[in-house]
Amino acid sequence: MESFYYSYLLKSYDRKNKCLISGLSCDYKKTLPYFVADVKKKYPDVDVVECIVIKNDEDSFRKEYVDILILWKADDEVLVTN
């Protein structure tokens, strides 16, 4: 029987694609909202939050991208009026 577990690598980037902060978690659903809130508080210019799913098993260590969240700022939006 194959034994494995998942871990999640969370990273945040600014507009210049510079990594601002990263963290590792074993519970994606509970960690993601707090990670995003914490990053936005500490780094107001954060634009992207990325989550990588890592499947850890006996024979391999594999990474897969699962979510990329783009955080838009209101002053960046261009509003079109008719």
Chimera marker file (.cmm) of the C-alpha trace (Angstrom):
<marker_set name="trace">
<marker id="1" x="0.000" y="0.000" z="0.000" r="1" g="1" b="0" radius="0.5"/>
<marker id="2" x="1.358" y="3.385" z="-1.040" r="1" g="1" b="0" radius="0.5"/>
<marker id="3" x="1.812" y="5.898" z="1.756" r="1" g="1" b="0" radius="0.5"/>
<marker id="4" x="1.811" y="9.622" z="0.944" r="1" g="1" b="0" radius="0.5"/>
<marker id="5" x="0.776" y="13.034" z="2.216" r="1" g="1" b="0" radius="0.5"/>
<marker id="6" x="0.349" y="16.485" z="0.714" r="1" g="1" b="0" radius="0.5"/>
<marker id="7" x="1.990" y="19.721" z="1.708" r="1" g="1" b="0" radius="0.5"/>
<marker id="8" x="1.380" y="23.168" z="0.240" r="1" g="1" b="0" radius="0.5"/>
<marker id="9" x="3.954" y="25.828" z="-0.570" r="1" g="1" b="0" radius="0.5"/>
<marker id="10" x="2.471" y="29.336" z="-0.559" r="1" g="1" b="0" radius="0.5"/>
<marker id="11" x="4.370" y="32.237" z="-2.155" r="1" g="1" b="0" radius="0.5"/>
<marker id="12" x="3.510" y="35.867" z="-2.800" r="1" g="1" b="0" radius="0.5"/>
<marker id="13" x="4.984" y="38.140" z="-5.469" r="1" g="1" b="0" radius="0.5"/>
<marker id="14" x="4.975" y="41.843" z="-6.234" r="1" g="1" b="0" radius="0.5"/>
<marker id="15" x="4.522" y="43.424" z="-9.672" r="1" g="1" b="0" radius="0.5"/>
<marker id="16" x="8.229" y="42.950" z="-10.484" r="1" g="1" b="0" radius="0.5"/>
<marker id="17" x="7.859" y="39.200" z="-9.795" r="1" g="1" b="0" radius="0.5"/>
<marker id="18" x="9.953" y="39.463" z="-6.625" r="1" g="1" b="0" radius="0.5"/>
<marker id="19" x="9.054" y="36.860" z="-4.004" r="1" g="1" b="0" radius="0.5"/>
<marker id="20" x="7.892" y="38.762" z="-0.915" r="1" g="1" b="0" radius="0.5"/>
<marker id="21" x="7.169" y="35.915" z="1.480" r="1" g="1" b="0" radius="0.5"/>
<marker id="22" x="6.658" y="32.160" z="1.357" r="1" g="1" b="0" radius="0.5"/>
<marker id="23" x="5.406" y="29.525" z="3.746" r="1" g="1" b="0" radius="0.5"/>
<marker id="24" x="4.756" y="25.796" z="3.956" r="1" g="1" b="0" radius="0.5"/>
<marker id="25" x="1.507" y="24.303" z="5.232" r="1" g="1" b="0" radius="0.5"/>
<marker id="26" x="-0.214" y="20.954" z="5.551" r="1" g="1" b="0" radius="0.5"/>
<marker id="27" x="-3.746" y="22.436" z="5.534" r="1" g="1" b="0" radius="0.5"/>
<marker id="28" x="-4.514" y="24.492" z="2.443" r="1" g="1" b="0" radius="0.5"/>
<marker id="29" x="-8.116" y="25.426" z="3.263" r="1" g="1" b="0" radius="0.5"/>
<marker id="30" x="-7.309" y="26.827" z="6.711" r="1" g="1" b="0" radius="0.5"/>
<marker id="31" x="-3.988" y="28.461" z="5.851" r="1" g="1" b="0" radius="0.5"/>
<marker id="32" x="-4.742" y="30.268" z="2.570" r="1" g="1" b="0" radius="0.5"/>
<marker id="33" x="-7.136" y="32.976" z="3.917" r="1" g="1" b="0" radius="0.5"/>
<marker id="34" x="-4.757" y="33.851" z="6.770" r="1" g="1" b="0" radius="0.5"/>
<marker id="35" x="-1.729" y="33.821" z="4.453" r="1" g="1" b="0" radius="0.5"/>
<marker id="36" x="-3.401" y="36.223" z="1.992" r="1" g="1" b="0" radius="0.5"/>
<marker id="37" x="-4.584" y="38.562" z="4.771" r="1" g="1" b="0" radius="0.5"/>
<marker id="38" x="-1.148" y="38.569" z="6.426" r="1" g="1" b="0" radius="0.5"/>
<marker id="39" x="0.663" y="39.213" z="3.144" r="1" g="1" b="0" radius="0.5"/>
<marker id="40" x="-1.673" y="42.079" z="2.181" r="1" g="1" b="0" radius="0.5"/>
<marker id="41" x="-1.147" y="43.652" z="5.608" r="1" g="1" b="0" radius="0.5"/>
<marker id="42" x="2.674" y="43.383" z="5.567" r="1" g="1" b="0" radius="0.5"/>
<marker id="43" x="3.188" y="43.975" z="1.827" r="1" g="1" b="0" radius="0.5"/>
<marker id="44" x="0.516" y="46.254" z="0.324" r="1" g="1" b="0" radius="0.5"/>
<marker id="45" x="2.038" y="45.929" z="-3.185" r="1" g="1" b="0" radius="0.5"/>
<marker id="46" x="1.466" y="42.164" z="-3.360" r="1" g="1" b="0" radius="0.5"/>
<marker id="47" x="-0.076" y="41.199" z="-6.707" r="1" g="1" b="0" radius="0.5"/>
<marker id="48" x="0.026" y="37.403" z="-6.900" r="1" g="1" b="0" radius="0.5"/>
<marker id="49" x="-0.281" y="34.538" z="-4.419" r="1" g="1" b="0" radius="0.5"/>
<marker id="50" x="0.748" y="31.129" z="-5.700" r="1" g="1" b="0" radius="0.5"/>
<marker id="51" x="0.118" y="27.729" z="-4.129" r="1" g="1" b="0" radius="0.5"/>
<marker id="52" x="2.111" y="24.653" z="-5.121" r="1" g="1" b="0" radius="0.5"/>
<marker id="53" x="0.809" y="21.228" z="-4.138" r="1" g="1" b="0" radius="0.5"/>
<marker id="54" x="3.581" y="18.848" z="-3.139" r="1" g="1" b="0" radius="0.5"/>
<marker id="55" x="2.784" y="15.146" z="-3.045" r="1" g="1" b="0" radius="0.5"/>
<marker id="56" x="5.228" y="13.419" z="-0.725" r="1" g="1" b="0" radius="0.5"/>
<marker id="57" x="5.435" y="9.650" z="-1.027" r="1" g="1" b="0" radius="0.5"/>
<marker id="58" x="7.958" y="6.842" z="-0.688" r="1" g="1" b="0" radius="0.5"/>
<marker id="59" x="9.408" y="7.077" z="-4.200" r="1" g="1" b="0" radius="0.5"/>
<marker id="60" x="9.082" y="10.669" z="-5.350" r="1" g="1" b="0" radius="0.5"/>
<marker id="61" x="8.874" y="14.318" z="-4.406" r="1" g="1" b="0" radius="0.5"/>
<marker id="62" x="6.661" y="15.988" z="-7.015" r="1" g="1" b="0" radius="0.5"/>
<marker id="63" x="5.397" y="19.561" z="-7.313" r="1" g="1" b="0" radius="0.5"/>
<marker id="64" x="2.269" y="20.678" z="-9.132" r="1" g="1" b="0" radius="0.5"/>
<marker id="65" x="0.886" y="24.188" z="-9.456" r="1" g="1" b="0" radius="0.5"/>
<marker id="66" x="-2.669" y="24.310" z="-8.218" r="1" g="1" b="0" radius="0.5"/>
<marker id="67" x="-3.743" y="27.918" z="-7.699" r="1" g="1" b="0" radius="0.5"/>
<marker id="68" x="-2.544" y="31.337" z="-8.730" r="1" g="1" b="0" radius="0.5"/>
<marker id="69" x="-4.508" y="34.164" z="-7.135" r="1" g="1" b="0" radius="0.5"/>
<marker id="70" x="-4.204" y="37.646" z="-8.615" r="1" g="1" b="0" radius="0.5"/>
<marker id="71" x="-4.944" y="40.443" z="-6.154" r="1" g="1" b="0" radius="0.5"/>
<marker id="72" x="-6.157" y="43.534" z="-7.993" r="1" g="1" b="0" radius="0.5"/>
<marker id="73" x="-5.977" y="47.043" z="-6.612" r="1" g="1" b="0" radius="0.5"/>
<marker id="74" x="-8.800" y="49.535" z="-7.206" r="1" g="1" b="0" radius="0.5"/>
<marker id="75" x="-6.452" y="52.315" z="-8.356" r="1" g="1" b="0" radius="0.5"/>
<marker id="76" x="-5.088" y="50.004" z="-11.079" r="1" g="1" b="0" radius="0.5"/>
<marker id="77" x="-8.473" y="49.458" z="-12.691" r="1" g="1" b="0" radius="0.5"/>
<marker id="78" x="-9.528" y="51.344" z="-15.774" r="1" g="1" b="0" radius="0.5"/>
<marker id="79" x="-13.240" y="52.034" z="-15.746" r="1" g="1" b="0" radius="0.5"/>
<marker id="80" x="-15.097" y="52.365" z="-19.029" r="1" g="1" b="0" radius="0.5"/>
<marker id="81" x="-18.176" y="54.562" z="-19.191" r="1" g="1" b="0" radius="0.5"/>
<marker id="82" x="-20.713" y="54.735" z="-21.988" r="1" g="1" b="0" radius="0.5"/>
<link id1="1" id2="2" r="1" g="1" b="0" radius="0.2"/>
<link id1="2" id2="3" r="1" g="1" b="0" radius="0.2"/>
<link id1="3" id2="4" r="1" g="1" b="0" radius="0.2"/>
<link id1="4" id2="5" r="1" g="1" b="0" radius="0.2"/>
<link id1="5" id2="6" r="1" g="1" b="0" radius="0.2"/>
<link id1="6" id2="7" r="1" g="1" b="0" radius="0.2"/>
<link id1="7" id2="8" r="1" g="1" b="0" radius="0.2"/>
<link id1="8" id2="9" r="1" g="1" b="0" radius="0.2"/>
<link id1="9" id2="10" r="1" g="1" b="0" radius="0.2"/>
<link id1="10" id2="11" r="1" g="1" b="0" radius="0.2"/>
<link id1="11" id2="12" r="1" g="1" b="0" radius="0.2"/>
<link id1="12" id2="13" r="1" g="1" b="0" radius="0.2"/>
<link id1="13" id2="14" r="1" g="1" b="0" radius="0.2"/>
<link id1="14" id2="15" r="1" g="1" b="0" radius="0.2"/>
<link id1="15" id2="16" r="1" g="1" b="0" radius="0.2"/>
<link id1="16" id2="17" r="1" g="1" b="0" radius="0.2"/>
<link id1="17" id2="18" r="1" g="1" b="0" radius="0.2"/>
<link id1="18" id2="19" r="1" g="1" b="0" radius="0.2"/>
<link id1="19" id2="20" r="1" g="1" b="0" radius="0.2"/>
<link id1="20" id2="21" r="1" g="1" b="0" radius="0.2"/>
<link id1="21" id2="22" r="1" g="1" b="0" radius="0.2"/>
<link id1="22" id2="23" r="1" g="1" b="0" radius="0.2"/>
<link id1="23" id2="24" r="1" g="1" b="0" radius="0.2"/>
<link id1="24" id2="25" r="1" g="1" b="0" radius="0.2"/>
<link id1="25" id2="26" r="1" g="1" b="0" radius="0.2"/>
<link id1="26" id2="27" r="1" g="1" b="0" radius="0.2"/>
<link id1="27" id2="28" r="1" g="1" b="0" radius="0.2"/>
<link id1="28" id2="29" r="1" g="1" b="0" radius="0.2"/>
<link id1="29" id2="30" r="1" g="1" b="0" radius="0.2"/>
<link id1="30" id2="31" r="1" g="1" b="0" radius="0.2"/>
<link id1="31" id2="32" r="1" g="1" b="0" radius="0.2"/>
<link id1="32" id2="33" r="1" g="1" b="0" radius="0.2"/>
<link id1="33" id2="34" r="1" g="1" b="0" radius="0.2"/>
<link id1="34" id2="35" r="1" g="1" b="0" radius="0.2"/>
<link id1="35" id2="36" r="1" g="1" b="0" radius="0.2"/>
<link id1="36" id2="37" r="1" g="1" b="0" radius="0.2"/>
<link id1="37" id2="38" r="1" g="1" b="0" radius="0.2"/>
<link id1="38" id2="39" r="1" g="1" b="0" radius="0.2"/>
<link id1="39" id2="40" r="1" g="1" b="0" radius="0.2"/>
<link id1="40" id2="41" r="1" g="1" b="0" radius="0.2"/>
<link id1="41" id2="42" r="1" g="1" b="0" radius="0.2"/>
<link id1="42" id2="43" r="1" g="1" b="0" radius="0.2"/>
<link id1="43" id2="44" r="1" g="1" b="0" radius="0.2"/>
<link id1="44" id2="45" r="1" g="1" b="0" radius="0.2"/>
<link id1="45" id2="46" r="1" g="1" b="0" radius="0.2"/>
<link id1="46" id2="47" r="1" g="1" b="0" radius="0.2"/>
<link id1="47" id2="48" r="1" g="1" b="0" radius="0.2"/>
<link id1="48" id2="49" r="1" g="1" b="0" radius="0.2"/>
<link id1="49" id2="50" r="1" g="1" b="0" radius="0.2"/>
<link id1="50" id2="51" r="1" g="1" b="0" radius="0.2"/>
<link id1="51" id2="52" r="1" g="1" b="0" radius="0.2"/>
<link id1="52" id2="53" r="1" g="1" b="0" radius="0.2"/>
<link id1="53" id2="54" r="1" g="1" b="0" radius="0.2"/>
<link id1="54" id2="55" r="1" g="1" b="0" radius="0.2"/>
<link id1="55" id2="56" r="1" g="1" b="0" radius="0.2"/>
<link id1="56" id2="57" r="1" g="1" b="0" radius="0.2"/>
<link id1="57" id2="58" r="1" g="1" b="0" radius="0.2"/>
<link id1="58" id2="59" r="1" g="1" b="0" radius="0.2"/>
<link id1="59" id2="60" r="1" g="1" b="0" radius="0.2"/>
<link id1="60" id2="61" r="1" g="1" b="0" radius="0.2"/>
<link id1="61" id2="62" r="1" g="1" b="0" radius="0.2"/>
<link id1="62" id2="63" r="1" g="1" b="0" radius="0.2"/>
<link id1="63" id2="64" r="1" g="1" b="0" radius="0.2"/>
<link id1="64" id2="65" r="1" g="1" b="0" radius="0.2"/>
<link id1="65" id2="66" r="1" g="1" b="0" radius="0.2"/>
<link id1="66" id2="67" r="1" g="1" b="0" radius="0.2"/>
<link id1="67" id2="68" r="1" g="1" b="0" radius="0.2"/>
<link id1="68" id2="69" r="1" g="1" b="0" radius="0.2"/>
<link id1="69" id2="70" r="1" g="1" b="0" radius="0.2"/>
<link id1="70" id2="71" r="1" g="1" b="0" radius="0.2"/>
<link id1="71" id2="72" r="1" g="1" b="0" radius="0.2"/>
<link id1="72" id2="73" r="1" g="1" b="0" radius="0.2"/>
<link id1="73" id2="74" r="1" g="1" b="0" radius="0.2"/>
<link id1="74" id2="75" r="1" g="1" b="0" radius="0.2"/>
<link id1="75" id2="76" r="1" g="1" b="0" radius="0.2"/>
<link id1="76" id2="77" r="1" g="1" b="0" radius="0.2"/>
<link id1="77" id2="78" r="1" g="1" b="0" radius="0.2"/>
<link id1="78" id2="79" r="1" g="1" b="0" radius="0.2"/>
<link id1="79" id2="80" r="1" g="1" b="0" radius="0.2"/>
<link id1="80" id2="81" r="1" g="1" b="0" radius="0.2"/>
<link id1="81" id2="82" r="1" g="1" b="0" radius="0.2"/>
</marker_set>
